[in-house]
C-alpha cells in the first residue's frame, strides 16, 4: 500500500542547503555524517545519499552509463555482509558498496554496521585499479592510490554506504 506522507519540499530544501554548506568544510562533513546517521529516520541520510549519487552520475555520465560493470569480491569475516561493484572506463572508476544483513551481522543489536564492526573484511578492487586516489563522495574521505583492496572498516567508517570515485 502507498502509505507515504506528503513530502515537505520546503523542509527538504532547507536540509539539503544546510548539508551542502556543511559538506564544504572537511571537519564539518564528519559531524554531518555522524548527525544524519544518528537521526537516520528524519530523511536527511536518504536525501544526502540520493543527492551525492545523482550529482556523481551527472558529473561522470559516461562512466555510469557506459562503464564496465564489475562485481567485486569481498574477503574476510564479513564477506557475506557486503555487496560491492565497480564501474570502469580506462583509468576512471567508481566503487559502490553497501552492507547487507546488517541486523544479523550486528548480533541482533539495532545499531549501524560502521567502523570496527567490519574487522579485516576487505573489498578487492579490479586488477586495473592503479591510479589516482579515490574519494568517498558521501563522506569526503580519501583512499590512497594503488591499493589492491579497501578495508570495509575504512569505507564504512562514517556511514554504512560507500560511493567512491577516482
N, C-alpha and C positions, 0 to 999 in steps of 0.2 A: 504493500500500500504506500501511496505517496503521502507521508505524514510530516513532510518538511514544513517548517515555518517560513513565512515570507522573509526574504533577505533584506536586512537593513543596510542598504548600499552606502548611506552616509557614514555609518559606523565603520564598515569595511574600508571605505576610502580613508578615513582617519587612521585606522590601524595600519593600512598599507603605507601611507605617507610617513607615519612615525617609524615603522620598521625600516623603510628605505633610508631615512635620515640617520637612524641609529647604526645601520649596517655600514655606513661610510667610515666609521671610526673603528679601527682594529680592536681596541679593548672593549668597545661597546657591543660589537656583534656577539661576543661571547656571553655577555649578560643578556642580550636579546634572545639568544638560543636557549639559555637556561630558563628565562621567563616564559617563552612560548611553549617550551616542553612541560614546565611545571603547570601551566594553565592550558593544556592542550585542548580541553573541551570548549574553550571560548572561540575557537575557529581560526585564531591567528596562525597556528602552526600550519594548518592546511592552506591558508592564504599565502603564507611565506613560501611554502614548497611549490605551490602552483605558480606563483609569480616568478620564482627563480627558474623553474623548468621551462616555462613559456618564453622567458627572456633568453635563456640559453638556446632554445630551439630557433627563435627568431634570429639571433645573432650568429648562429652556426647552422644555418638551414641545410646546406649541402651535407654536412656531417651526419645530421639526424635523419635526413631523407634518403641519402644515397650511400651512406657509410656501411661498411661491412658489419653485420651483427655477429658478435662472438660471445657465446655463453662462457662465463668464467668459472673455472674450477675453484672451489673453496676447500681448504685443508684445515685440520685441527679439530678440537673437541666440538666446536660449534658449526662444523661444516654443513650439517643438515638444516641449520637455522638461518642461512643466508641465501638470497637469490641475487646474483650479480651478472651483469653483462657489459660488454663494451661495444662502442660504435667507433670504427676507424676509417680514415681516409688518409693515406700517406702517413705523415708524422702526427696528424691530428687525431685525438682520441677523447672520447667521453666514456666515463665509467659510471654506471648506475648500480647502487647496492642498497638492499633493504633486508631487514630481518624477517623471518617467518617463524611461526610457532613460539612467539616471544613469551607467552604466559607459561608454557611448559618449560622453556629454557630457564626462566627465572624461578622455577620451582613452585609455581602457583602463586607467587607474590605479584601484586599489582604494581609493578614498577617497570620503568623503561629499560631496555637492554642497551645500556651505553657503557663506555669506558672499559674498565677491568672485567666486566661480566664476560667479555669475549676471550680472555686469556690469550693464548697464542694462535687463535684462529686467523687464517690469512686468506686473502683473495689473490689468486695467481693471475698476473697480468699477461696479456698476449706476448708472444716472443718478439713482436715488433714494437715493444713498448719503449725502448730507449728514446729519450727526447727531453724536452724541457720539463720543468717541474709541473705538477698538476695542482689545481686549486679546487677545493670543495666549495662550490658556488653557494651552498646553503649556510656554511659556517665561516668562510673566509680562510680556513686552514690550508696551508701549503704542504705538499708532499714532494720530497726531493726527487730529482731526475734519476733515471737509471735503476730504480728499484724493480726487482722481478716480482715482488709481492707487496701487498698492502695489508698491514695489520688491522683487523676489524676493530680492535680497541682504539685505534687512532682514527679510522674512518668514521666510526660511531662514537667518538669521544664526547661530542656535544649534543648531537641529535642521532636518533636511530635511523638515519637515512643518509645516503651519500650520493651526490651528483658532482663528480669530479671532471674537470676539463683541462686538457692540455692543448 
